[in-house]
Amino acid sequence: MDIRKVITNLDDDEDVRGVYHQFPLVFFWQWLGGILVFLSPFFFLYLFIQWGTIGSALLLLLFFAGAFWIFRTWRKWYYGVIGLTNKRLIIIKQEGILDRMVSQVDLDKIYDVTYRHRGILQNIFKVGILYLTPGNFEKVELGQIYDPATIQKLILVTQQEFVARQTRENSGNDMTEVIREIRSMIGEDRWQKIQNGGDKEKQKLIDEISHKDREKALAMEQFFGEQEKPKNKY
């Protein structure tokens, strides 16, 4: 599946790392119901023919109802995906033929990714429920996915790469602007106290900023880290 056909606002330099559907058997009863309705006219073909026009109409009605049911189930499975890029996680939920909900979470706004195997069948088929905890700290269920451990690992690795890249981009002039803004926000007295204090005061400031702006918190963390590096002696 080409997720760019569904999500049209991806950046040109955005790399799609993976697209994951729910396990097909999650929709087992929907598949079965659609197939049974679709095939039912063939089992009762002789009876429908005896009913004349009404029978023919019922035959066509069941045939198209079954086809629609199968198509609707396929569409829910095919377009209900999790897409991972090098910048964000995209969650698409297809509830019906024309009912689609799309959510996007930047990788630096993801605080936790967990999964759970529940029951004998999920353990046999290596299927698990994948959970995501974004910035609002409300756990979101992403669906029953095949091999969730591998997907969890890929999300976390991609997130680490993204955060490292964002940290590098915050260097130089951007770093200076961030520090100047934070010094102005907290006041010079507190800034000097933090500078002369220990790691506890610095971490407290980083945590305080992180609730408002994750990128600025990363810049502060990098700034304090650079200060603690020993200077070369010549």
PELINRA-V863631 format. One record per helix or strand of 2 or more residues. SS is the DSSP state (alpha for helix, beta for strand). FROM is the first residue (numbers start at 1). LEN is the number of residues. If there is no record, write none. Layout:
ss & from & len
SS & FROM & LEN
SS & FROM & LEN
//
This chain:
ss & from & len
alpha & 3 & 3
beta & 16 & 7
alpha & 24 & 20
alpha & 45 & 6
alpha & 53 & 27
beta & 81 & 5
beta & 88 & 7
beta & 100 & 7
alpha & 107 & 3
beta & 112 & 5
alpha & 120 & 5
beta & 127 & 7
beta & 139 & 8
alpha & 148 & 22
alpha & 173 & 14
alpha & 188 & 9
alpha & 199 & 12
alpha & 214 & 15
//
